[in-house]
Amino acid sequence: MLTEADRGRVKDHFWDVECSMKIFITEDDMCTTQKLNLARVQRWLEANGCSIIDAAEGADRLLCMTCNGWSLLENISYNRIRTYSETHADRMIVMGCVNDAHPEKVAKIWSGPTVRTKSRDALSFEEIEALFPDFRISLKDIPAQSVFRRKEDYRDYNLLKRFINISEGCAFSCTFCTHKPGLGARRSRPVDEILDQIRQCVTEGVRIVNLMGMETALYGVELGSSYPELLQAVLDLDNSYEVHVAQFNPTGIYRYRDRLLSLFQNKRVSDIQTPIQSVSPRLMKMMNRREHSDVVGPFMRAVREVNTRTILRTDVIVGWPTETEEERRASLDFAGQHFDEIALYTIELSSDLPAWKYHDQAFSVDELQRIRRDSIDYLNARYDVVVHSGQQDDNTMKIAEQRRKLLRAKRAVA
């Protein structure tokens, strides 16, 4: 439901809206960034008098959500479209990243209305407004959300921790990435807008602020700002909360290392995620990524010395085409030596992306599964780390969850 805080921030004279429309929003597999954007859409629907119902039966409109994050999730999205279109074709709207990344595939199974993620502004899903022309409240009138729309969307339900989208999209063009075709180029939110959102969180007693985005290291460049400038402002705003740094590309460490080290030594910065993917210059060139391990390694050691409370996290890709055992172990060793938690993924190649040119040199599915298992075993045998494979293998995430909680509790008192 629309919160009182939302009501207070939406123009008062709009609250005479009357609408009896019932909306059903399907299950989704979306990333944190998109879950927050969808929560904003739901608040917008509610602000215009709609009611959100828990079942498709009886819905006047059905929002069918999609995700392009992994091939598994993409295929689930197509199946979801097919399933709901059988009974709700005259009421369904297909939303999400699959519309941006694979419009031709969507068109083969769905000819009705769609809503893309991308926007020239930082506002995702704004195309939905055209499908509800009688609504009097604009999506822009609804503040960005810091909570998901459903309790079920949380891995760890804790409203004292909030997620703040600081930007949409990505500044980089990795050859293998399925996320950017759905989320688009980087679009940073102004610092003042982000601070206003955090101020509202402070009034609600929030204890952890997670600065989110598909990639955040180059936040604000197009606005004449920078991530260090934002982080300094967030830390200065109030001292009642901790700050988590998410999806911070190593390029940001290369660019801002001295300023960042000064900020990261603040013990309120209690979680830092830096996806390295690999330490092989050869493989990183194939990925169209910069290899910065010579900077990242010393930087992470320095952070650990000045801030013993913070959790250091990274992502590693294994099984890249032509990857040697030596290259793989070098990346695993680097991650194990410098980070506390490792999200370990096997590479997926999409025929729609530039890295597809390497598919004839790719490992088989069975080989990739073996590489993943062996890599996890290698890390667990040699390093005291939390390791999992995220949405590629939910079981490893479940196993890692308890170790993560213990690690955080230990670091919290350091």
C-alpha positions as CSV (number, residue, x, y, z in Angstrom):
1,M,0.0,0.0,0.0
2,L,1.0,3.6,-0.4
3,T,2.8,4.8,2.7
4,E,2.1,7.9,4.7
5,A,5.5,9.2,3.7
6,D,4.6,8.7,0.0
7,R,1.3,10.6,0.6
8,G,3.1,13.5,2.1
9,R,5.5,13.8,-0.8
10,V,2.8,13.6,-3.5
11,K,0.8,16.8,-4.4
12,D,-2.1,17.0,-2.0
13,H,-4.7,18.1,-4.6
14,F,-4.3,14.8,-6.4
15,W,-5.9,12.8,-3.6
16,D,-9.4,13.2,-4.9
17,V,-8.6,10.5,-7.5
18,E,-11.2,7.7,-7.7
19,C,-10.4,4.5,-9.5
20,S,-11.8,1.0,-9.1
21,M,-9.2,-0.7,-11.3
22,K,-7.7,-3.9,-10.0
23,I,-4.0,-4.6,-10.9
24,F,-2.2,-7.9,-10.7
25,I,1.6,-7.8,-10.9
26,T,3.2,-11.2,-11.7
27,E,6.1,-12.8,-10.0
28,D,9.5,-11.4,-11.2
29,D,13.1,-12.4,-11.1
30,M,14.5,-8.9,-11.4
31,C,17.7,-7.4,-9.9
32,T,17.5,-5.1,-6.9
33,T,17.6,-2.0,-9.1
34,Q,14.5,-3.1,-11.1
35,K,12.6,-4.3,-8.0
36,L,12.9,-0.7,-6.6
37,N,11.7,0.7,-10.0
38,L,8.8,-1.7,-10.0
39,A,7.9,-0.7,-6.4
40,R,7.7,2.9,-7.6
41,V,5.3,1.8,-10.4
42,Q,3.1,0.1,-7.8
43,R,3.0,3.2,-5.6
44,W,2.1,5.2,-8.7
45,L,-0.8,2.8,-9.5
46,E,-2.0,3.0,-5.9
47,A,-1.7,6.8,-5.8
48,N,-4.0,6.9,-8.8
49,G,-6.6,4.9,-6.9
50,C,-5.9,1.4,-8.2
51,S,-5.8,-1.6,-5.9
52,I,-3.1,-4.3,-6.2
53,I,-4.5,-7.8,-5.9
54,D,-2.8,-11.1,-5.2
55,A,-4.1,-13.2,-8.1
56,A,-4.6,-12.8,-11.8
57,E,-8.3,-13.8,-11.6
58,G,-10.4,-10.7,-11.5
59,A,-7.6,-8.3,-12.6
60,D,-8.5,-5.4,-14.9
61,R,-4.8,-5.1,-15.9
62,L,-2.0,-7.6,-15.5
63,L,1.6,-6.5,-15.5
64,C,3.8,-9.3,-16.8
65,M,7.3,-8.8,-15.5
66,T,10.5,-10.0,-17.3
67,C,14.2,-10.2,-16.7
68,N,17.2,-10.6,-19.0
69,G,19.8,-11.2,-16.3
70,W,20.6,-14.8,-17.2
71,S,19.5,-17.2,-20.0
72,L,17.5,-19.1,-17.4
73,L,15.6,-15.9,-16.3
74,E,15.1,-14.8,-19.9
75,N,13.5,-18.1,-20.8
76,I,11.4,-18.0,-17.7
77,S,10.2,-14.6,-18.8
78,Y,9.1,-15.9,-22.3
79,N,7.2,-18.8,-20.6
80,R,5.6,-16.3,-18.3
81,I,4.4,-14.2,-21.2
82,R,3.0,-17.2,-23.0
83,T,1.2,-18.6,-19.9
84,Y,-0.5,-15.3,-18.8
85,S,-1.4,-14.4,-22.4
86,E,-3.5,-17.5,-22.7
87,T,-6.0,-16.1,-20.2
88,H,-5.3,-12.4,-20.0
89,A,-4.3,-11.3,-23.5
90,D,-6.8,-8.5,-23.5
91,R,-5.6,-7.1,-20.2
92,M,-1.8,-7.8,-20.1
93,I,1.1,-5.4,-20.3
94,V,4.6,-6.9,-20.7
95,M,7.2,-5.0,-18.8
96,G,11.0,-5.2,-18.2
97,C,14.4,-5.7,-19.6
98,V,13.5,-8.5,-22.1
99,N,11.5,-5.8,-24.1
100,D,14.7,-3.7,-24.4
101,A,17.2,-6.6,-25.1
102,H,15.1,-8.9,-27.2
103,P,12.2,-7.0,-28.8
104,E,12.1,-9.4,-31.8
105,K,11.8,-12.4,-29.6
106,V,9.0,-10.8,-27.6
107,A,7.2,-9.8,-30.8
108,K,7.0,-13.4,-31.9
109,I,5.0,-14.4,-28.8
110,W,3.3,-11.2,-27.8
111,S,1.6,-8.5,-30.0
112,G,0.1,-6.4,-27.2
113,P,1.4,-3.4,-25.2
114,T,5.0,-3.4,-23.8
115,V,6.9,-1.2,-21.5
116,R,10.6,-0.9,-21.8
117,T,13.1,-0.1,-18.9
118,K,15.3,2.4,-20.7
119,S,14.6,6.1,-20.5
120,R,16.5,9.2,-21.5
121,D,15.9,10.3,-17.8
122,A,16.8,8.2,-14.8
123,L,13.2,7.2,-14.5
124,S,12.6,3.6,-15.6
125,F,9.3,2.2,-16.9
126,E,7.9,5.8,-17.7
127,E,6.3,4.5,-20.9
128,I,3.6,2.9,-18.7
129,E,2.0,6.3,-18.3
130,A,0.8,6.3,-21.9
131,L,-1.2,3.1,-21.2
132,F,-3.1,4.8,-18.4
133,P,-4.0,8.2,-20.0
134,D,-6.7,9.0,-17.5
135,F,-4.4,9.0,-14.5
136,R,-3.9,12.4,-12.9
137,I,-0.7,11.7,-11.0
138,S,2.5,11.4,-12.9
139,L,5.1,8.7,-12.2
140,K,7.5,11.5,-11.6
141,D,5.4,12.7,-8.7
142,I,6.1,9.4,-6.9
143,P,9.4,9.4,-5.0
144,A,12.1,6.8,-5.7
145,Q,11.6,3.8,-3.5
146,S,14.0,2.3,-1.0
147,V,12.0,-0.8,-0.2
148,F,10.7,-3.6,-2.4
149,R,7.0,-3.9,-3.0
150,R,6.6,-7.3,-1.4
151,K,8.1,-9.0,1.6
152,E,8.8,-12.1,-0.5
153,D,11.2,-10.1,-2.6
154,Y,13.7,-10.0,0.2
155,R,16.4,-12.6,0.9
156,D,16.8,-11.0,4.3
157,Y,13.7,-9.0,5.3
158,N,15.0,-6.0,7.3
159,L,13.4,-2.6,6.8
160,L,16.2,-1.0,8.8
161,K,18.3,-1.6,5.7
162,R,17.3,0.4,2.6
163,F,18.4,0.3,-1.0
164,I,19.0,3.7,-2.8
165,N,19.4,3.6,-6.6
166,I,22.0,6.3,-7.3
167,S,22.0,5.6,-11.1
168,E,20.4,3.6,-13.8
169,G,22.2,1.6,-16.6
170,C,26.0,1.2,-17.1
171,A,28.9,3.2,-18.4
172,F,30.8,0.2,-19.7
173,S,30.3,-2.2,-22.7
174,C,31.4,-5.6,-21.6
175,T,31.2,-8.1,-24.5
176,F,29.3,-10.7,-22.5
177,C,26.9,-8.5,-20.4
178,T,23.2,-9.3,-20.8
179,H,22.3,-6.6,-18.3
180,K,23.2,-3.4,-20.2
181,P,21.0,-4.2,-23.2
182,G,18.1,-4.2,-20.8
183,L,19.1,-1.3,-18.5
184,G,20.9,1.0,-21.0
185,A,23.6,3.6,-20.6
186,R,24.4,5.2,-17.3
187,R,21.9,7.8,-16.0
188,S,23.0,9.3,-12.7
189,R,20.6,10.8,-10.2
190,P,21.5,14.3,-8.8
191,V,23.2,14.3,-5.4
192,D,20.5,16.5,-3.9
193,E,17.8,14.0,-5.0
194,I,19.7,11.1,-3.4
195,L,20.3,13.0,-0.2
196,D,16.6,13.9,0.1
197,Q,15.7,10.2,-0.2
198,I,18.2,9.3,2.5
199,R,16.8,12.1,4.8
200,Q,13.5,10.4,4.6
201,C,15.1,7.1,5.5
202,V,16.7,8.8,8.6
203,T,13.2,9.9,9.8
204,E,12.2,6.2,9.6
205,G,15.1,5.0,11.7
206,V,17.0,3.3,9.0
207,R,20.4,1.9,10.1
208,I,21.9,0.8,6.7
209,V,21.9,2.7,3.4
210,N,23.0,0.6,0.4
211,L,24.1,2.8,-2.6
212,M,22.9,0.8,-5.5
213,G,23.2,0.7,-9.3
214,M,24.1,-1.6,-12.1
215,E,27.5,0.0,-11.8
216,T,28.3,2.8,-9.5
217,A,32.0,3.7,-9.8
218,L,31.5,6.3,-12.5
219,Y,28.4,7.7,-10.8
220,G,27.9,11.4,-11.7
221,V,30.5,11.8,-14.3
222,E,27.9,13.1,-16.8
223,L,26.6,15.5,-14.2
224,G,30.1,17.0,-13.3
225,S,30.1,15.1,-10.1
226,S,31.7,11.9,-8.8
227,Y,31.2,8.9,-6.5
228,P,33.6,10.3,-3.8
229,E,31.7,13.5,-3.8
230,L,28.4,11.6,-3.3
231,L,29.8,9.3,-0.7
232,Q,31.2,12.2,1.3
233,A,27.8,13.9,1.2
234,V,26.1,10.8,2.3
235,L,28.5,10.3,5.2
236,D,28.2,13.9,6.2
237,L,24.4,14.0,6.1
238,D,23.8,12.1,9.3
239,N,25.8,9.7,11.4
240,S,22.9,7.4,12.3
241,Y,23.4,4.8,9.6
242,E,26.1,2.6,8.0
243,V,26.8,2.8,4.2
244,H,27.1,-0.2,1.8
245,V,29.0,0.4,-1.5
246,A,27.5,-1.8,-4.2
247,Q,28.7,-2.7,-7.8
248,F,31.7,-0.5,-7.6
249,N,33.7,-1.2,-10.8
250,P,37.5,-1.4,-10.2
251,T,37.9,1.5,-12.7
252,G,36.6,3.7,-9.9
253,I,39.5,2.5,-7.6
254,Y,42.0,3.2,-10.4
255,R,40.5,6.7,-10.9
256,Y,39.8,7.8,-7.3
257,R,42.0,5.5,-5.1
258,D,43.4,8.1,-2.7
259,R,40.1,9.9,-2.1
260,L,38.3,6.6,-1.8
261,L,40.8,5.2,0.8
262,S,40.2,8.3,2.9
263,L,36.4,7.7,2.7
264,F,36.5,3.9,3.1
265,Q,38.5,4.2,6.4
266,N,35.3,5.5,7.9
267,K,34.0,2.5,9.9
268,R,30.4,3.4,8.9
269,V,31.4,2.1,5.4
270,S,30.7,-1.5,6.4
271,D,30.4,-3.3,3.0
272,I,32.2,-2.7,-0.3
273,Q,31.5,-4.7,-3.4
274,T,34.1,-4.6,-6.3
275,P,33.5,-7.1,-9.1
276,I,36.9,-8.0,-10.5
277,Q,35.7,-10.9,-12.8
278,S,39.3,-12.0,-13.6
279,V,43.0,-11.0,-13.1
280,S,44.0,-12.3,-16.6
281,P,44.8,-9.4,-18.9
282,R,44.2,-11.7,-21.9
283,L,40.7,-12.7,-20.8
284,M,39.8,-9.2,-19.6
285,K,40.7,-7.9,-23.0
286,M,38.3,-10.4,-24.5
287,M,35.6,-9.2,-22.1
288,N,36.4,-5.6,-23.1
289,R,37.2,-4.8,-19.5
290,R,40.2,-3.1,-17.9
291,E,42.4,-5.3,-15.6
292,H,43.3,-3.3,-12.5
293,S,44.5,-6.0,-10.0
294,D,47.8,-4.2,-9.5
295,V,45.8,-1.3,-8.1
296,V,42.9,-3.3,-6.5
297,G,45.1,-5.6,-4.5
298,P,47.1,-3.0,-2.6
299,F,43.9,-0.9,-2.2
300,M,41.9,-3.7,-0.6
301,R,44.8,-4.5,1.7
302,A,45.0,-0.8,2.7
303,V,41.2,-0.7,3.3
304,R,41.5,-3.8,5.5
305,E,44.2,-2.1,7.6
306,V,42.2,1.0,8.3
307,N,38.7,-0.4,8.5
308,T,38.5,-3.9,10.1
309,R,34.7,-3.7,10.2
310,T,34.0,-3.6,6.5
311,I,33.0,-6.7,4.5
312,L,34.9,-6.8,1.1
313,R,33.0,-8.6,-1.7
314,T,33.7,-9.4,-5.3
315,D,32.4,-11.2,-8.4
316,V,34.6,-13.7,-10.4
317,I,33.7,-15.2,-13.7
318,V,35.2,-18.7,-14.4
319,G,35.0,-20.9,-17.5
320,W,35.6,-18.1,-20.0
321,P,36.4,-19.5,-23.5
322,T,40.1,-20.6,-23.7
323,E,40.6,-19.9,-20.0
324,T,43.5,-22.0,-18.7
325,E,43.7,-23.7,-15.3
326,E,46.5,-21.3,-14.4
327,E,44.5,-18.2,-15.3
328,R,41.5,-19.5,-13.3
329,R,43.5,-20.3,-10.2
330,A,45.2,-16.9,-10.3
331,S,41.8,-15.2,-10.3
332,L,40.6,-17.5,-7.5
333,D,43.7,-16.9,-5.4
334,F,43.5,-13.1,-5.9
335,A,39.9,-13.1,-4.8
336,G,40.5,-15.4,-1.8
337,Q,43.4,-13.3,-0.6
338,H,41.7,-9.9,-0.8
339,F,38.0,-10.5,-0.3
340,D,35.6,-11.9,2.3
341,E,32.8,-12.9,0.0
342,I,33.0,-14.2,-3.6
343,A,30.1,-14.5,-6.0
344,L,31.5,-17.0,-8.5
345,Y,29.8,-17.3,-11.9
346,T,30.3,-19.4,-14.9
347,I,30.2,-17.4,-18.2
348,E,27.1,-17.4,-20.4
349,L,27.5,-16.5,-24.0
350,S,24.5,-14.9,-25.8
351,S,24.2,-15.0,-29.6
352,D,23.1,-11.3,-29.4
353,L,26.3,-10.1,-27.8
354,P,29.9,-9.5,-29.1
355,A,31.4,-12.3,-27.0
356,W,29.5,-14.8,-29.1
357,K,32.4,-14.9,-31.5
358,Y,34.2,-17.0,-28.9
359,H,31.4,-19.6,-28.7
360,D,33.2,-22.2,-30.8
361,Q,36.0,-22.2,-28.1
362,A,33.6,-22.3,-25.2
363,F,33.5,-25.1,-22.6
364,S,30.5,-27.4,-22.6
365,V,27.7,-27.1,-20.1
366,D,29.0,-30.2,-18.2
367,E,32.5,-28.8,-18.2
368,L,31.2,-25.4,-16.9
369,Q,29.4,-27.2,-14.1
370,R,32.5,-29.0,-13.2
371,I,34.6,-25.8,-13.3
372,R,32.1,-24.1,-11.0
373,R,32.2,-27.0,-8.4
374,D,35.9,-27.3,-8.6
375,S,36.4,-23.5,-8.1
376,I,34.1,-23.4,-5.1
377,D,35.9,-26.4,-3.6
378,Y,39.3,-24.8,-4.3
379,L,38.3,-21.5,-2.5
380,N,36.7,-23.3,0.5
381,A,39.8,-25.5,0.9
382,R,42.3,-22.6,0.9
383,Y,40.6,-19.5,2.2
384,D,38.2,-18.5,4.9
385,V,35.6,-16.9,2.5
386,V,31.9,-17.0,1.8
387,V,31.5,-18.2,-1.7
388,H,28.3,-18.7,-3.8
389,S,27.0,-18.6,-7.4
390,G,24.1,-16.2,-6.9
391,Q,21.1,-16.6,-9.1
392,Q,23.0,-19.1,-11.3
393,D,22.8,-21.6,-8.4
394,D,20.5,-20.6,-5.6
395,N,21.6,-23.6,-3.5
396,T,25.1,-22.1,-3.1
397,M,23.5,-18.9,-2.0
398,K,21.4,-20.7,0.7
399,I,24.5,-22.5,2.0
400,A,26.5,-19.3,2.1
401,E,23.7,-17.3,3.9
402,Q,24.5,-18.5,7.4
403,R,28.2,-18.0,7.0
404,R,27.5,-14.5,5.8
405,K,25.4,-13.7,8.9
406,L,28.2,-15.0,11.2
407,L,30.8,-13.0,9.3
408,R,28.8,-9.8,9.5
409,A,28.2,-10.3,13.2
410,K,31.9,-10.8,13.8
411,R,32.9,-7.8,11.9
412,A,30.2,-5.6,13.5
413,V,32.1,-5.8,16.8
414,A,35.6,-5.4,15.4
